[in-house]
Amino acid sequence: MTEKELIKGILVANQTAFKILVDKYQPLVLNTCNSFLHNKNNAEDITQEVFIEVFLSIHKFEKNAKLSTWLYRISVNKSLNFIRDNKKRNIVRNIENFFSGEQNTEIQIADDNYQSSENTDNQDERIELLHKSINSLSKNQKTAFTLHKFENLSYKEISEVMNLSLSSVEGLIHRAKYNVQKKILKFYKKK
């Protein structure tokens, strides 16, 4: 089935067309979500949400756009929303724990996505540092950087996904690289 046939099929609630769409694009959506969330279970949950959103809003799809670009956009937005909402929940939970007087409770404003063990070796430490550095970027820098480095999208494809000019994407990725390098260097200078 072509993209146009898939879209027409989904518009008329054809289950076969929707199954083909999911089978074809699930790896792309899952990888995109995992690139942002760094947690397979969360990425799988968000992937399901993405396909529900596709099913419910297929009538909003611009017929001259690529289906993969639209799926990237939904995946990125759902992932970033999950991160934002998760951070808010963590902040509230930590504040509640602090004021409830629970012993050994630290106030941490961090993602649950980074679970490191006490026996973390240097490679795990470097990976965690990289993820934390990426997650500390602004929303647009993080999105552009992640799509470029982890999803191997070209600057042109990223500009389509993010609905930005090519020069804006270039600037975002340049600043993101600089900011990530700066955070990593700062960490190692402290050691």
Backbone as ProteinMPNN parsed JSONL, in Angstrom:
{"seq_chain_A": "MTEKELIKGILVANQTAFKILVDKYQPLVLNTCNSFLHNKNNAEDITQEVFIEVFLSIHKFEKNAKLSTWLYRISVNKSLNFIRDNKKRNIVRNIENFFSGEQNTEIQIADDNYQSSENTDNQDERIELLHKSINSLSKNQKTAFTLHKFENLSYKEISEVMNLSLSSVEGLIHRAKYNVQKKILKFYKKK", "coords_chain_A": {"N_chain_A": [[0.829, -1.192, 0.0], [0.49, 2.217, -0.785], [1.488, 5.402, 0.666], [-0.605, 7.233, 0.344], [-2.782, 5.523, -0.084], [-2.812, 4.214, 2.363], [-3.476, 6.344, 4.085], [-6.001, 7.082, 3.066], [-7.349, 4.715, 3.655], [-7.217, 4.646, 6.466], [-8.655, 6.921, 7.049], [-11.246, 6.068, 6.48], [-11.58, 4.288, 8.484], [-10.406, 1.738, 8.112], [-9.257, -1.192, 9.307], [-7.185, -2.864, 8.473], [-5.535, -1.179, 6.968], [-4.69, 0.546, 8.972], [-3.269, -1.241, 10.605], [-1.197, -1.958, 8.87], [0.075, 0.516, 8.639], [0.959, 0.872, 11.318], [2.646, -1.381, 11.603], [4.587, -0.757, 9.688], [5.659, 1.743, 10.486], [6.172, 1.638, 13.209], [8.807, 0.931, 14.274], [10.282, 3.278, 13.619], [8.91, 5.289, 15.077], [9.128, 4.279, 17.701], [11.946, 4.263, 18.057], [12.464, 7.002, 17.823], [11.045, 8.052, 20.036], [12.411, 6.695, 22.083], [14.912, 7.826, 21.787], [14.586, 10.283, 22.957], [13.569, 9.697, 25.511], [15.053, 7.648, 26.696], [14.336, 5.299, 27.906], [13.021, 2.247, 27.638], [10.454, 1.147, 28.279], [8.875, 3.441, 28.795], [9.137, 4.638, 26.291], [7.816, 2.768, 24.683], [5.204, 3.031, 25.671], [4.653, 5.703, 24.968], [4.863, 5.459, 22.223], [2.584, 3.953, 21.63], [0.678, 5.894, 22.293], [1.247, 7.75, 20.315], [0.371, 6.448, 17.971], [-2.328, 6.209, 18.547], [-3.001, 8.894, 18.559], [-2.475, 9.44, 15.846], [-4.459, 7.893, 14.624], [-6.752, 9.173, 15.594], [-6.458, 11.752, 14.616], [-6.016, 11.746, 11.879], [-7.396, 13.032, 9.897], [-6.425, 15.572, 9.98], [-4.047, 15.522, 8.721], [-1.773, 16.866, 6.46], [-1.987, 16.567, 3.108], [0.088, 17.013, 1.287], [2.378, 16.653, 2.696], [4.983, 14.505, 4.034], [4.294, 11.332, 5.379], [6.018, 10.173, 7.245], [7.352, 12.409, 8.245], [5.307, 13.73, 9.587], [4.738, 11.792, 11.523], [7.182, 11.8, 12.922], [7.034, 14.386, 14.003], [4.785, 14.217, 15.717], [5.724, 12.216, 17.446], [7.997, 13.41, 18.596], [6.809, 15.617, 19.909], [5.037, 14.322, 21.717], [6.904, 12.897, 23.25], [8.471, 14.968, 24.372], [6.475, 16.265, 25.827], [5.891, 14.257, 27.668], [8.315, 14.139, 29.106], [8.364, 16.733, 30.2], [5.991, 16.687, 31.787], [6.62, 14.6, 33.497], [8.815, 15.634, 34.887], [7.525, 17.689, 36.287], [5.82, 16.173, 37.937], [7.757, 14.826, 39.454], [8.964, 16.941, 40.826], [6.831, 17.899, 42.401], [6.286, 15.556, 43.902], [8.723, 15.252, 45.282], [8.769, 17.606, 46.801], [6.472, 17.222, 48.35], [7.29, 14.93, 49.764], [9.429, 15.976, 51.167], [8.199, 17.865, 52.87], [6.523, 16.205, 54.25], [8.096, 15.025, 56.034], [9.524, 12.687, 55.675], [12.173, 10.462, 56.261], [15.581, 10.544, 55.117], [15.065, 11.645, 52.626], [15.749, 13.239, 49.663], [15.627, 16.313, 47.951], [15.217, 16.242, 44.642], [15.515, 17.333, 41.403], [15.037, 15.787, 38.818], [15.054, 13.55, 35.998], [13.266, 10.471, 35.945], [14.225, 8.858, 34.118], [16.922, 8.319, 34.179], [18.467, 5.982, 35.569], [20.864, 4.98, 37.533], [23.153, 2.553, 38.709], [24.909, 1.792, 41.813], [27.272, 0.687, 41.161], [28.282, 1.783, 38.815], [30.131, 1.847, 35.876], [32.826, 3.574, 34.165], [32.002, 3.999, 31.511], [29.193, 3.894, 31.621], [28.829, 6.098, 33.24], [29.727, 8.158, 31.567], [27.849, 7.968, 29.502], [25.501, 8.562, 30.887], [26.111, 11.169, 31.674], [26.214, 12.392, 29.164], [23.514, 12.065, 28.32], [22.213, 13.585, 30.309], [23.314, 16.072, 29.778], [22.28, 16.556, 27.229], [19.554, 16.553, 27.815], [19.395, 18.864, 29.283], [19.367, 20.9, 27.508], [17.699, 23.55, 25.672], [14.273, 23.221, 24.61], [13.961, 23.304, 21.744], [16.642, 23.098, 20.87], [17.322, 20.592, 21.92], [15.515, 18.943, 20.575], [16.239, 19.288, 17.832], [18.957, 18.476, 17.924], [18.734, 15.807, 18.86], [17.177, 14.597, 16.833], [18.971, 14.857, 14.738], [21.444, 13.616, 15.594], [20.691, 11.121, 16.77], [18.612, 10.08, 15.276], [19.488, 10.412, 12.76], [18.552, 12.273, 10.874], [18.493, 14.562, 8.172], [19.44, 18.051, 7.977], [17.527, 19.371, 6.463], [15.304, 17.63, 6.631], [14.847, 17.796, 9.364], [14.145, 20.472, 9.554], [11.667, 20.369, 8.318], [10.237, 18.665, 10.062], [10.296, 20.162, 12.434], [9.216, 22.466, 11.6], [10.685, 24.77, 10.911], [13.056, 27.165, 9.563], [15.81, 26.251, 7.436], [18.244, 27.469, 8.138], [17.713, 28.157, 10.786], [17.577, 25.635, 11.981], [20.199, 24.758, 11.553], [21.552, 26.61, 13.199], [20.437, 25.926, 15.711], [21.392, 23.291, 16.072], [24.144, 23.717, 16.035], [24.459, 25.367, 18.342], [23.493, 23.576, 20.23], [25.385, 21.484, 20.133], [27.63, 22.896, 21.02], [26.767, 23.646, 23.624], [26.405, 21.126, 24.837], [29.023, 20.099, 24.733], [30.277, 22.017, 26.35], [29.061, 21.558, 28.872], [29.926, 18.968, 29.389], [32.717, 19.273, 29.415], [32.915, 21.003, 31.608], [32.074, 19.327, 33.662], [34.17, 17.418, 33.707], [36.317, 19.041, 34.355], [35.83, 19.576, 36.983], [36.421, 17.202, 38.227]], "CA_chain_A": [[0.0, 0.0, 0.0], [1.208, 3.487, -0.794], [1.105, 6.289, 1.768], [-1.931, 7.797, 0.054], [-3.768, 4.466, 0.145], [-2.888, 4.021, 3.813], [-4.201, 7.479, 4.664], [-7.411, 6.933, 2.681], [-7.889, 3.581, 4.405], [-7.377, 5.032, 7.87], [-9.751, 7.903, 7.086], [-12.525, 5.346, 6.488], [-11.483, 3.339, 9.607], [-10.007, 0.42, 7.645], [-8.334, -1.754, 10.294], [-6.013, -3.409, 7.789], [-4.673, -0.045, 6.623], [-4.068, 1.036, 10.206], [-2.287, -2.255, 11.019], [-0.042, -1.817, 7.971], [0.749, 1.746, 9.059], [1.654, 0.608, 12.582], [3.754, -2.316, 11.334], [5.615, -0.097, 8.88], [6.27, 2.913, 11.124], [6.41, 1.474, 14.645], [10.23, 1.064, 14.635], [10.673, 4.688, 13.514], [8.311, 6.014, 16.196], [9.732, 3.774, 18.939], [13.323, 4.763, 18.133], [12.407, 8.441, 18.074], [10.649, 8.242, 21.444], [13.493, 6.211, 22.943], [16.009, 8.794, 21.697], [14.294, 11.358, 23.9], [13.215, 9.23, 26.85], [16.105, 6.76, 27.198], [13.698, 4.296, 28.747], [12.266, 1.463, 26.664], [9.044, 1.025, 28.673], [8.223, 4.729, 28.536], [9.106, 4.829, 24.839], [6.749, 1.911, 24.157], [3.926, 3.664, 26.036], [4.464, 6.902, 24.145], [4.639, 4.98, 20.857], [1.15, 3.634, 21.539], [-0.042, 7.168, 22.284], [1.453, 8.37, 18.998], [-0.51, 5.816, 16.984], [-3.701, 6.6, 18.881], [-3.126, 10.271, 18.047], [-2.544, 9.351, 14.384], [-5.783, 7.383, 14.279], [-7.769, 10.17, 15.928], [-6.281, 13.032, 13.928], [-5.564, 11.537, 10.502], [-8.081, 14.013, 9.044], [-5.639, 16.811, 10.022], [-2.807, 15.309, 7.977], [-1.646, 17.633, 5.221], [-1.739, 15.568, 2.065], [1.336, 17.245, 0.554], [3.499, 16.343, 3.594], [5.343, 13.091, 4.126], [3.734, 10.68, 6.563], [7.093, 9.984, 8.23], [7.605, 13.71, 8.871], [4.198, 13.945, 10.528], [4.939, 10.86, 12.634], [8.292, 12.342, 13.716], [6.564, 15.564, 14.737], [3.93, 13.751, 16.815], [6.582, 11.473, 18.372], [8.817, 14.376, 19.327], [5.944, 16.381, 20.81], [4.564, 13.435, 22.804], [8.058, 12.595, 24.105], [8.805, 16.171, 25.139], [5.4, 16.469, 26.799], [6.075, 13.264, 28.727], [9.45, 14.583, 29.923], [7.927, 17.907, 30.96], [5.019, 16.273, 32.793], [7.335, 13.749, 34.458], [9.603, 16.533, 35.742], [6.597, 18.357, 37.197], [5.399, 15.185, 38.947], [8.894, 14.579, 40.354], [9.135, 18.122, 41.691], [5.738, 17.881, 43.378], [6.503, 14.403, 44.776], [9.854, 15.537, 46.162], [8.362, 18.644, 47.751], [5.552, 16.58, 49.296], [8.089, 14.061, 50.629], [10.236, 16.818, 52.045], [7.362, 18.466, 53.897], [5.87, 15.177, 55.067], [9.074, 14.648, 57.047], [10.104, 11.364, 55.449], [13.614, 10.431, 56.506], [16.48, 10.235, 53.992], [14.492, 12.11, 51.371], [16.454, 14.366, 49.074], [14.892, 16.986, 46.888], [15.94, 16.103, 43.386], [14.748, 17.703, 40.222], [15.702, 14.997, 37.795], [14.221, 12.596, 35.3], [13.34, 9.077, 36.356], [14.79, 8.142, 32.981], [18.329, 8.036, 34.395], [18.591, 5.151, 36.738], [22.204, 4.423, 37.519], [23.44, 1.739, 39.88], [26.08, 2.247, 42.567], [28.452, 0.09, 40.527], [28.363, 2.315, 37.466], [31.497, 1.978, 35.389], [33.089, 4.853, 33.487], [31.213, 4.158, 30.29], [27.84, 4.246, 32.028], [28.889, 7.466, 33.751], [29.823, 9.047, 30.41], [26.56, 7.938, 28.804], [24.561, 9.31, 31.723], [26.482, 12.581, 31.565], [25.782, 12.837, 27.84], [22.051, 12.185, 28.338], [21.845, 14.72, 31.155], [23.697, 17.282, 29.049], [21.305, 16.731, 26.144], [18.259, 16.898, 28.412], [19.424, 20.216, 29.849], [19.258, 21.854, 26.407], [16.363, 24.093, 25.436], [13.409, 22.273, 23.896], [14.273, 23.278, 20.31], [17.999, 22.558, 20.686], [17.271, 19.156, 22.216], [14.79, 18.282, 19.496], [17.069, 19.296, 16.623], [20.153, 17.668, 18.184], [18.343, 14.394, 18.96], [16.784, 14.123, 15.508], [20.154, 14.786, 13.885], [22.459, 12.67, 16.069], [20.178, 9.794, 17.089], [17.708, 9.615, 14.222], [20.208, 10.606, 11.496], [17.8, 13.085, 9.933], [19.236, 15.675, 7.582], [18.972, 19.359, 8.431], [16.296, 19.665, 5.716], [14.226, 16.837, 7.227], [14.58, 18.369, 10.69], [13.413, 21.733, 9.359], [10.282, 19.996, 8.016], [9.634, 18.132, 11.286], [10.162, 21.221, 13.44], [8.554, 23.605, 10.962], [11.616, 25.892, 11.027], [13.914, 27.349, 8.397], [17.046, 25.466, 7.432], [19.271, 28.197, 8.897], [17.363, 28.04, 12.204], [17.976, 24.285, 12.401], [21.666, 24.759, 11.623], [21.922, 27.35, 14.408], [20.056, 25.135, 16.889], [22.303, 22.151, 16.228], [25.455, 24.268, 16.392], [24.407, 25.779, 19.753], [23.306, 22.373, 21.042], [26.698, 20.823, 20.223], [28.474, 23.739, 21.872], [26.291, 23.549, 25.008], [26.692, 19.775, 25.346], [30.471, 20.042, 24.961], [30.583, 22.885, 27.483], [28.63, 20.877, 30.098], [30.788, 17.791, 29.612], [34.031, 19.805, 29.842], [32.76, 21.547, 32.962], [32.026, 18.175, 34.56], [35.493, 16.809, 33.837], [37.219, 19.969, 35.026], [35.544, 19.46, 38.418], [36.972, 15.928, 38.726]], "C_chain_A": [[0.868, 1.248, 0.0], [0.754, 4.315, 0.406], [-0.298, 6.837, 1.56], [-3.027, 6.771, 0.313], [-3.93, 4.188, 1.639], [-3.736, 5.108, 4.459], [-5.686, 7.387, 4.334], [-8.068, 5.807, 3.478], [-8.146, 3.932, 5.865], [-8.512, 6.034, 8.017], [-11.131, 7.237, 7.121], [-12.527, 4.217, 7.528], [-11.212, 1.901, 9.162], [-8.931, -0.117, 8.587], [-7.06, -2.3, 9.66], [-5.022, -2.294, 7.446], [-3.954, 0.468, 7.873], [-3.01, 0.051, 10.692], [-1.025, -2.159, 10.161], [0.762, -0.574, 8.36], [1.567, 1.507, 10.328], [2.854, -0.302, 12.346], [4.914, -1.633, 10.608], [6.375, 0.971, 9.668], [6.56, 2.751, 12.622], [7.893, 1.552, 15.014], [10.713, 2.519, 14.602], [10.166, 5.472, 14.722], [8.956, 5.58, 17.51], [11.159, 4.289, 19.112], [13.36, 6.257, 18.431], [12.068, 8.71, 19.534], [11.774, 7.816, 22.387], [14.697, 7.15, 22.911], [15.824, 9.938, 22.681], [14.169, 10.856, 25.33], [14.276, 8.337, 27.492], [15.553, 5.709, 28.166], [12.735, 3.529, 27.841], [10.78, 1.375, 27.011], [8.278, 2.314, 28.41], [8.093, 4.979, 27.038], [7.998, 3.991, 24.202], [5.374, 2.509, 24.462], [3.637, 4.874, 25.156], [4.225, 6.518, 22.69], [3.175, 4.624, 20.653], [0.317, 4.914, 21.476], [0.073, 7.859, 20.928], [0.483, 7.77, 17.983], [-1.989, 6.065, 17.29], [-3.973, 8.0, 18.347], [-3.255, 10.269, 16.527], [-3.945, 8.911, 13.963], [-6.857, 8.447, 14.485], [-7.664, 11.451, 15.102], [-5.795, 12.894, 12.49], [-6.217, 12.546, 9.549], [-7.333, 15.346, 9.015], [-4.354, 16.712, 9.197], [-2.835, 16.095, 6.677], [-1.187, 16.701, 4.112], [-0.449, 15.783, 1.287], [2.571, 16.955, 1.42], [3.798, 14.843, 3.533], [4.784, 12.535, 5.427], [4.799, 10.514, 7.64], [7.416, 11.292, 8.956], [6.54, 14.008, 9.919], [4.356, 13.051, 11.754], [6.098, 11.308, 13.529], [7.801, 13.49, 14.597], [5.709, 15.149, 15.939], [4.779, 13.043, 17.867], [7.415, 12.409, 19.233], [7.964, 15.126, 20.338], [5.455, 15.536, 21.982], [5.706, 13.128, 23.771], [8.418, 13.793, 24.977], [7.727, 16.488, 26.18], [5.53, 15.494, 27.97], [7.204, 13.693, 29.667], [9.035, 15.762, 30.799], [6.98, 17.51, 32.091], [5.682, 15.433, 33.88], [8.167, 14.6, 35.411], [8.698, 17.234, 36.749], [6.144, 17.4, 38.3], [6.515, 14.924, 39.948], [9.097, 15.732, 41.324], [8.077, 18.109, 42.785], [5.933, 16.745, 44.374], [7.628, 14.685, 45.764], [9.522, 16.598, 47.202], [7.421, 18.049, 48.801], [6.319, 15.693, 50.274], [8.9, 14.879, 51.633], [9.395, 17.358, 53.193], [6.613, 17.438, 54.741], [6.823, 14.638, 56.122], [9.659, 13.263, 56.861], [11.614, 11.44, 55.588], [14.347, 10.059, 55.22], [15.892, 10.628, 52.652], [15.281, 13.314, 50.895], [15.55, 15.008, 48.042], [15.754, 16.917, 45.641], [15.004, 16.517, 42.264], [15.45, 17.031, 39.067], [14.693, 14.069, 37.147], [14.346, 11.238, 35.945], [14.011, 8.249, 35.268], [16.247, 7.752, 33.197], [18.484, 7.275, 35.688], [19.968, 4.503, 36.678], [22.423, 3.631, 38.797], [24.679, 2.289, 40.575], [27.372, 1.734, 41.932], [28.612, 0.549, 39.082], [29.82, 2.405, 37.04], [31.629, 3.276, 34.608], [32.241, 5.065, 32.249], [29.775, 4.547, 30.636], [27.784, 5.682, 32.524], [28.931, 8.468, 32.597], [28.498, 9.117, 29.644], [25.527, 8.747, 29.581], [24.838, 10.808, 31.647], [26.023, 13.151, 30.226], [24.266, 13.042, 27.812], [21.599, 13.381, 29.17], [22.182, 16.04, 30.455], [22.7, 17.582, 27.938], [19.964, 17.174, 26.72], [18.235, 18.293, 29.014], [19.324, 21.298, 28.769], [17.841, 22.426, 26.34], [15.58, 23.088, 24.588], [13.795, 22.169, 22.42], [15.673, 22.724, 20.041], [17.995, 21.044, 20.88], [16.606, 18.4, 21.075], [15.657, 18.186, 18.246], [18.28, 18.377, 16.782], [19.808, 16.18, 18.178], [17.956, 13.843, 17.591], [17.988, 13.969, 14.594], [21.1, 13.663, 14.314], [21.931, 11.256, 16.28], [19.275, 9.218, 16.012], [18.309, 9.781, 12.837], [19.392, 11.346, 10.443], [18.689, 14.207, 9.418], [18.685, 16.985, 8.137], [17.643, 19.712, 7.748], [15.117, 18.905, 6.32], [13.844, 17.389, 8.602], [13.794, 19.667, 10.554], [11.947, 21.458, 9.036], [9.562, 19.508, 9.269], [9.338, 19.252, 12.277], [9.463, 22.461, 12.896], [9.374, 24.884, 11.137], [12.419, 26.025, 9.738], [15.183, 26.504, 8.549], [18.128, 26.155, 8.26], [18.976, 28.152, 10.402], [17.797, 26.686, 12.755], [19.491, 24.203, 12.531], [22.145, 25.456, 12.891], [21.608, 26.568, 15.674], [21.037, 23.992, 17.133], [23.693, 22.633, 16.621], [25.488, 24.65, 17.871], [24.261, 24.571, 20.669], [24.637, 21.639, 21.218], [27.609, 21.592, 21.175], [28.074, 23.591, 23.339], [26.56, 22.181, 25.625], [28.182, 19.652, 25.652], [30.863, 20.842, 26.192], [30.226, 22.195, 28.81], [29.535, 19.682, 30.414], [32.178, 18.257, 30.078], [33.973, 20.324, 31.27], [32.745, 20.401, 33.985], [33.422, 17.594, 34.788], [36.508, 17.742, 34.477], [37.031, 19.914, 36.534], [36.206, 18.229, 39.032], [38.402, 16.067, 39.154]], "O_chain_A": [[1.869, 1.315, 0.713], [-0.226, 3.983, 1.073], [-1.09, 6.898, 2.5], [-4.078, 7.104, 0.862], [-5.039, 3.955, 2.12], [-4.608, 4.823, 5.28], [-6.534, 7.587, 5.205], [-9.209, 5.936, 3.922], [-9.174, 3.558, 6.429], [-9.249, 5.999, 9.003], [-12.069, 7.77, 7.714], [-13.356, 3.309, 7.47], [-11.725, 0.957, 9.762], [-7.83, 0.429, 8.659], [-5.981, -2.206, 10.246], [-3.813, -2.455, 7.616], [-2.765, 0.782, 7.834], [-1.948, 0.474, 11.149], [0.088, -2.266, 10.676], [1.992, -0.616, 8.403], [2.732, 1.897, 10.402], [3.951, -0.027, 12.832], [6.08, -1.908, 10.889], [7.593, 1.093, 9.536], [7.139, 3.648, 13.234], [8.217, 2.2, 16.009], [11.473, 2.937, 15.476], [10.919, 6.237, 15.323], [9.293, 6.422, 18.342], [11.535, 4.708, 20.207], [14.198, 6.718, 19.206], [12.736, 9.508, 20.192], [12.054, 8.497, 23.373], [15.424, 7.259, 23.899], [16.801, 10.498, 23.18], [14.619, 11.523, 26.262], [14.375, 8.284, 28.718], [16.224, 5.295, 29.111], [11.759, 4.088, 27.341], [9.934, 1.514, 26.128], [7.171, 2.29, 27.87], [7.067, 5.471, 26.57], [7.32, 4.453, 23.284], [4.484, 2.494, 23.611], [2.522, 5.048, 24.663], [3.461, 7.187, 21.995], [2.591, 4.955, 19.622], [-0.633, 5.005, 20.7], [-0.88, 8.475, 20.451], [-0.153, 8.5, 17.222], [-2.809, 6.123, 16.373], [-5.024, 8.266, 17.764], [-4.062, 11.018, 15.976], [-4.539, 9.492, 13.055], [-7.757, 8.604, 13.66], [-8.657, 12.153, 14.907], [-5.22, 13.834, 11.941], [-5.647, 12.874, 8.509], [-7.572, 16.166, 8.129], [-3.659, 17.709, 9.001], [-3.784, 16.008, 5.897], [-0.106, 16.117, 4.19], [0.067, 14.842, 0.683], [3.695, 17.009, 0.921], [2.996, 14.039, 3.058], [4.807, 13.208, 6.457], [4.514, 10.695, 8.824], [7.72, 11.281, 10.149], [6.849, 14.484, 11.011], [4.138, 13.49, 12.884], [6.011, 11.208, 14.753], [8.116, 13.554, 15.785], [5.886, 15.665, 17.043], [4.572, 13.25, 19.062], [7.525, 12.225, 20.445], [8.35, 15.258, 21.499], [5.462, 15.999, 23.123], [5.497, 13.102, 24.984], [8.643, 13.648, 26.178], [8.04, 16.929, 27.285], [5.307, 15.864, 29.122], [7.06, 13.616, 30.887], [9.32, 15.784, 31.997], [7.151, 17.951, 33.228], [5.335, 15.551, 35.056], [8.221, 14.32, 36.609], [9.049, 17.362, 37.922], [6.093, 17.781, 39.47], [6.263, 14.813, 41.148], [9.371, 15.519, 42.505], [8.392, 18.288, 43.961], [5.763, 16.95, 45.576], [7.501, 14.389, 46.952], [9.945, 16.498, 48.353], [7.552, 18.332, 49.992], [6.037, 15.698, 51.473], [9.03, 14.505, 52.799], [9.816, 17.32, 54.349], [6.124, 17.76, 55.824], [6.415, 13.882, 57.004], [10.238, 12.712, 57.797], [12.251, 12.37, 55.092], [13.815, 9.359, 54.358], [16.195, 9.999, 51.638], [15.461, 14.285, 51.629], [14.799, 14.325, 47.345], [16.86, 17.455, 45.59], [13.85, 16.094, 42.202], [16.328, 17.605, 38.422], [13.611, 13.834, 37.685], [15.414, 10.883, 36.443], [14.326, 7.077, 35.474], [16.764, 6.919, 32.453], [18.615, 7.859, 36.763], [20.209, 3.598, 35.879], [21.922, 4.01, 39.857], [25.403, 3.122, 40.029], [28.442, 2.3, 42.153], [29.035, -0.228, 38.225], [30.649, 2.97, 37.754], [30.647, 3.993, 34.416], [31.809, 6.183, 31.97], [29.207, 5.438, 30.005], [26.818, 6.4, 32.266], [28.26, 9.499, 32.638], [28.082, 10.186, 29.198], [24.771, 9.524, 28.999], [23.912, 11.615, 31.566], [25.504, 14.265, 30.165], [23.786, 14.07, 27.336], [20.692, 14.109, 28.766], [21.421, 17.004, 30.536], [22.321, 18.735, 27.734], [19.314, 18.066, 26.176], [17.159, 18.849, 29.235], [19.21, 22.482, 29.088], [16.902, 21.848, 26.888], [16.161, 22.22, 23.935], [13.94, 21.064, 21.898], [15.868, 21.966, 19.09], [18.594, 20.308, 20.096], [17.079, 17.342, 20.661], [15.79, 17.108, 17.667], [18.593, 17.593, 15.886], [20.511, 15.382, 17.558], [18.365, 12.739, 17.23], [18.03, 13.058, 13.767], [21.512, 12.85, 13.486], [22.638, 10.287, 16.003], [19.185, 8.0, 15.858], [17.721, 9.348, 11.847], [19.527, 11.075, 9.25], [19.532, 14.733, 10.146], [17.591, 17.017, 8.7], [16.747, 20.279, 8.373], [14.043, 19.478, 6.501], [12.666, 17.443, 8.956], [12.885, 19.934, 11.341], [11.074, 22.228, 9.435], [8.417, 19.885, 9.518], [8.268, 19.291, 12.884], [9.156, 23.39, 13.643], [8.836, 25.941, 11.467], [12.454, 25.104, 8.921], [15.56, 26.106, 9.651], [18.851, 25.494, 9.005], [19.906, 28.113, 11.207], [18.321, 26.6, 13.865], [20.008, 23.648, 13.5], [23.037, 24.958, 13.578], [22.411, 26.545, 16.606], [21.459, 23.757, 18.265], [24.349, 22.012, 17.457], [26.432, 24.3, 18.58], [24.835, 24.539, 21.758], [24.976, 21.222, 22.325], [28.274, 21.003, 22.027], [28.935, 23.428, 24.204], [26.906, 22.087, 26.802], [28.56, 19.156, 26.714], [31.688, 20.396, 26.99], [31.005, 22.245, 29.762], [29.862, 19.428, 31.574], [32.741, 17.7, 31.021], [34.897, 20.099, 32.051], [33.347, 20.513, 35.053], [33.807, 17.312, 35.923], [37.471, 17.274, 35.084], [37.97, 20.176, 37.286], [36.515, 18.217, 40.223], [39.011, 15.093, 39.596]]}, "name": "protein", "num_of_chains": 1, "seq": "MTEKELIKGILVANQTAFKILVDKYQPLVLNTCNSFLHNKNNAEDITQEVFIEVFLSIHKFEKNAKLSTWLYRISVNKSLNFIRDNKKRNIVRNIENFFSGEQNTEIQIADDNYQSSENTDNQDERIELLHKSINSLSKNQKTAFTLHKFENLSYKEISEVMNLSLSSVEGLIHRAKYNVQKKILKFYKKK"}
